[in-house]
Amino acid sequence: MGNTAPVMQRSDFDVESLAAYLHITPAQVTRMVERGKLPGRKVGGKWRFSAAEIHHWLEDRIGASDEEELVHVEKILDRPGTDDELRLAELILPETVAVPLLARTRSSVITTMCDLAAQSGWLWDPQKMAEAIKARESLHPTALDNGVALLHPRRPQSPILAQAVVALGITPHGLPFGGPVPTDVFFLLAATSDAEHLRLLARISRIIGLPETLPRLRAAESASEARDVILEAEAELEE
């Protein structure tokens, strides 16, 4: 995959620009939308694709992907003018990790995680971020069937971010969080763009999919130990 995909904007895609973004052919895009596998609509007899809908389609695809597909998604989302690898080591800081995360309700988890991310100095308005995340959770919970929640707003909150930041919190016991099982591992993904958010989502999904990651996170006795688990898992992916 080359770094030739355009940065995702809030304007619509046409068939050609979406094909370039997804690294497939225009004919493949047309077949997918005609078969209902891509969200699109016809305007003046031509297919158009909402950038927001494509973003959420990719987000759903990430959630249902295996390791090989996640690698493919990460490559799709590589942006021109940036490093190929998005490194969590630079986004998840010692001060943005809490073990244990002392919160007992959905609302307090979200508020505490946003306050945690603000410790980086990169999130300037944790209250506004918390409101955006609560709105996202009310639409569709981000809790997974492995006891992990990937908290994020519906749209990137770039006006209140200096750069992307990731927070991690682990509660002593699982909490009801809208998923099929109690949730005890919480990531907060605060990205500055749709593409950056999807890359973060794909990278973290790959990390928590490694067999040893979640057992080691749940056994971690300190924030530094939990952070090391993530960084070691990321290094394993890059080998």
C-alpha positions in Angstrom: 0.0 0.0 0.0 1.4 3.4 -0.8 0.8 6.7 1.0 -1.4 8.2 -1.7 -4.8 8.4 0.0 -6.3 11.8 0.5 -6.9 13.0 4.0 -10.6 12.4 5.0 -12.6 15.6 4.9 -16.2 16.3 5.9 -17.2 16.8 2.3 -18.5 14.0 0.2 -16.5 11.4 -1.8 -17.3 10.5 -5.4 -16.5 7.0 -6.7 -13.0 7.9 -7.8 -11.9 9.7 -4.7 -13.3 7.0 -2.4 -11.5 4.4 -4.5 -8.2 6.3 -4.0 -8.9 6.6 -0.3 -9.7 2.9 0.2 -6.9 1.7 -2.2 -9.3 -0.1 -4.4 -10.6 0.4 -7.9 -13.6 2.6 -8.9 -15.2 -0.6 -10.2 -14.9 -2.2 -6.8 -16.4 0.8 -5.1 -19.4 0.7 -7.5 -19.9 -3.0 -7.0 -19.8 -2.6 -3.2 -22.3 0.2 -3.0 -24.6 -1.5 -5.5 -24.6 -4.6 -3.3 -25.2 -2.6 -0.1 -21.7 -3.1 1.3 -20.9 0.6 1.3 -23.1 3.5 2.5 -23.8 5.8 -0.5 -26.5 7.7 -2.4 -27.1 8.8 -5.9 -27.1 12.5 -6.7 -27.7 13.5 -10.3 -27.3 9.9 -11.3 -23.9 9.6 -9.7 -22.8 7.9 -6.5 -21.8 10.1 -3.6 -20.5 9.1 -0.3 -20.7 11.0 3.0 -17.2 11.2 4.7 -18.9 10.8 8.1 -20.7 7.7 6.9 -17.6 6.2 5.4 -15.8 7.0 8.7 -18.4 5.1 10.7 -18.4 2.2 8.1 -14.7 1.9 8.6 -15.1 2.1 12.4 -17.6 -0.8 12.3 -15.3 -2.7 9.9 -12.4 -2.3 12.4 -14.6 -3.7 15.2 -15.3 -6.9 13.2 -11.9 -7.4 11.7 -9.2 -10.0 12.3 -5.5 -9.2 12.6 -4.9 -9.3 8.8 -7.8 -7.0 8.1 -6.7 -4.6 10.8 -3.2 -4.3 9.3 -4.9 -3.6 5.9 -7.0 -0.9 7.5 -4.0 0.7 9.1 -2.3 0.9 5.8 -5.3 2.4 4.1 -5.3 5.2 6.7 -1.6 6.1 6.3 -1.5 9.8 5.5 0.9 11.5 3.1 3.5 13.6 4.8 3.5 11.6 8.1 5.4 8.6 9.4 4.0 5.3 8.4 3.7 4.1 12.0 1.5 5.8 14.5 3.2 5.0 17.9 1.2 4.7 21.1 4.5 5.3 23.0 4.2 8.9 22.0 0.5 9.3 22.8 -0.1 7.3 25.9 2.0 9.0 28.7 2.7 7.8 32.2 0.4 10.5 33.5 -2.5 9.4 31.3 -2.7 5.9 32.8 -4.6 5.0 36.0 -4.3 1.7 37.8 -6.6 1.4 39.6 -9.1 3.7 37.9 -11.3 4.8 40.9 -14.7 5.2 39.2 -17.9 3.2 39.8 -20.4 4.5 37.2 -20.4 5.1 33.5 -20.5 8.9 33.9 -17.7 8.9 36.5 -15.5 6.6 34.3 -15.9 9.0 31.3 -15.2 12.1 33.4 -12.2 10.6 35.1 -10.8 9.3 31.8 -11.1 12.8 30.3 -9.4 14.3 33.3 -6.7 11.7 33.0 -6.1 12.6 29.3 -6.0 16.3 30.3 -2.9 15.5 32.4 -1.0 15.3 29.2 -1.5 19.0 28.6 -2.8 18.2 25.1 -6.5 18.1 26.0 -7.6 21.6 27.0 -11.2 21.1 27.8 -11.9 17.7 29.5 -15.5 18.7 30.3 -16.3 19.3 26.7 -14.6 16.0 25.7 -16.6 14.2 28.4 -19.9 15.6 27.1 -19.0 14.5 23.5 -18.1 11.0 24.7 -21.3 10.7 26.7 -23.3 11.7 23.6 -21.4 9.0 21.6 -22.1 6.4 24.3 -25.8 7.2 24.3 -26.0 6.5 20.6 -24.0 3.2 20.7 -21.9 1.9 23.6 -18.2 1.4 22.8 -17.9 -1.6 25.3 -16.7 -4.8 23.6 -17.3 -8.4 24.5 -13.9 -8.8 26.0 -14.5 -6.3 28.9 -12.8 -3.4 27.1 -14.3 -0.1 26.2 -12.8 2.2 23.5 -14.1 5.6 24.5 -14.2 8.3 21.9 -16.5 11.1 20.6 -18.6 10.7 17.5 -16.4 13.3 15.7 -12.9 14.4 16.5 -12.7 17.3 18.9 -9.7 19.0 17.3 -10.4 22.6 18.6 -9.7 21.4 22.2 -6.7 19.2 21.3 -3.1 20.2 20.8 -2.5 16.7 19.4 -3.8 13.2 19.7 -3.7 11.6 23.2 -4.6 8.2 24.6 -5.6 7.4 28.2 -5.9 4.0 29.8 -7.7 3.1 33.0 -8.3 -0.2 34.7 -11.0 -0.6 37.3 -10.6 -3.1 40.2 -13.9 -4.7 39.2 -16.0 -4.8 36.0 -18.7 -2.2 35.6 -21.9 -2.2 33.6 -21.0 -0.2 30.5 -23.5 -1.3 27.8 -21.6 -4.3 26.6 -22.4 -8.0 26.9 -20.0 -8.4 29.9 -18.8 -6.0 32.7 -16.1 -3.7 31.5 -12.9 -3.1 33.4 -10.3 -1.9 30.8 -11.0 1.6 29.4 -9.1 3.4 26.6 -9.9 7.0 25.7 -9.0 7.8 22.1 -8.8 11.6 21.5 -7.8 12.2 17.9 -7.6 15.3 15.8 -9.1 13.9 12.6 -11.2 11.0 11.4 -8.3 9.2 9.8 -6.1 9.6 12.9 -9.0 8.2 15.1 -9.4 5.2 12.8 -5.7 4.5 12.8 -5.7 4.7 16.6 -8.7 2.4 16.8 -7.1 -0.1 14.5 -3.8 -0.1 16.4 -5.4 -0.5 19.8 -7.7 -3.2 18.4 -4.6 -5.1 17.2 -2.9 -4.7 20.6 -5.8 -6.0 22.7 -6.2 -8.8 20.2 -2.8 -10.2 21.2 -3.3 -13.2 23.5 -1.3 -11.9 26.4 -2.3 -8.2 26.4 -5.6 -8.3 28.4 -4.5 -10.8 31.0 -1.3 -8.8 31.6 -3.2 -5.5 31.8 -5.6 -6.9 34.4 -2.7 -8.2 36.4 -0.8 -4.9 36.3 -0.2 -3.5 39.8 0.7 0.0 38.7 0.2 2.6 35.9 3.8 2.2 34.7 3.4 -1.6 34.5 0.2 -1.3 32.5 1.8 1.2 30.1 4.7 -1.1 29.6 2.3 -3.9 28.6 0.9 -1.6 25.9 4.3 -0.5 24.6 5.7 -4.1 24.6 2.6 -5.3 22.7 3.1 -2.5 20.2 6.8 -3.4 19.8 5.6 -7.0 19.1 3.4 -5.8 16.3 6.3 -3.9 14.7 8.7 -6.9 14.7 
